[in-house]
Amino acid sequence: MPLIKVQTSVVAPATTAIESLLKDLSKSLSKHLGKPESYVMTAFEAGVPMTFAGTADPTCYIEIKSVGTMGDAKTKAMSQDFCAQIQASLGVPPNRTYIEFADSPGGMWGWNGSTFG
């Protein structure tokens, strides 16, 4: 049920680097939310035409969605962690990264022919 989706203007690195990043993000999201990694989904899209602050310098947009309440303490910790991971792996600085956190009611999240509600 947790999802982390990364969209960036940066050209895609090697497939192995992307897989490594996605595995690291998956482990981190599972830890931050206290949910089994077996439910975590990751997605990555590179080379997206984007601007931030009026420039086309490298930028990143991250969506984090989960069933339940993340709360301010968790979102602050995740913001710091994921910005650091993106900077280390893609070179996008934290001040050019937006993260959207969204809590979803269980009935609005489907899986395996049913929902979590």
N, C-alpha and C positions, 0 to 999 in steps of 0.2 A: 503493500500500500504506500510506503514512502517512495517518492520519485524525486530525483535530482536531474535536471535537464540543463545543459550548458550550451549556450549559443555564443559564438565569438567571431569577431572579424578576422582573427588570426588564421593564416593558412594552416591546414591540418598538418600536424606533425606525423611521423611514421606511425603505422598501425599499432605497433607494439607500444609506443608511447601513449597513444589514445587508450588502449586497453588497460595499461598500467594506471593511468589517471582515473578511469572509470572504476576500476577495482578499488583504488584508494578512496574515492568519493563514496562508494557503496559502503565500505567498512566504516568510514567516518560517520555517515548518515545513520547507519544502524546504531552505532555507539551513542551518538548525540540524542537520538530519539528513544533508545532503549527498546528497539524493536528488532526481531530476527532479520538478519541479512537476507534470508531466503525470500523475504517479501520486498526487498529494495530493488527498484528499477533505476537504471542510469541511462542517459542519452547524451549524445554529443553531436553538435553541428558546427563545423568550422567554415570559414570563408564567407560568412554572412555579411552582406553589405550593411554596415552600421556606422552611426556617428554618435559621439558623446561630447557634450560641451562645444558643439559646433565644429569638431574636427573628426577626421577619419582615422586618427591614431588608434592603435590596438585597443579594443574594448570587449567587454564580456557582459552577458546577461544570464543569470542563473535563476531557475525556478525550483523551489523546494515545496513539495506538496505532501501532506500526510493526513491520515485520519486521526483526529484527536487534537489536543491543545498543545502547541509548541511553547507558548509563553515567551516573555521578554528575555529571561535569562538564557533559555535555549537558543533563541534566534540570535542574540548577541554573540554567544560562543560559536555558533555555526558560521555567522558572518565572518568573524575573525579567522576561523579555521579554513573555510572554503576560499576566502580571498587569498590567504597565504598559499594554499595548494595551487590555485590558478596562476598566481604570480610565479611560483616555482616551476610549474610545468609549461605554461604558455607565455610567460613574460608580460602578462597584462597586470598593471599595477592596481592595487585595491581602490584607488580613487577613480578608476575607470571601469569599475565593476558594480553593477546593480544586482541585488538579490531580492526576489519576490518570495515571501513565505506565505503559504496558504494552507489553512486548516480546512479539511473537508468533513462534513458529516458522513458517517459510515454508509448511510443509504445512498450517498451520491458518488460512491467509489465502487465500481464493479470489478469482479474477478471470478474466474472459474464458473461462469454462468450464473452468478448470484451477486450480492453486494456484501459489504462489511456491516451493513445496518441491520 
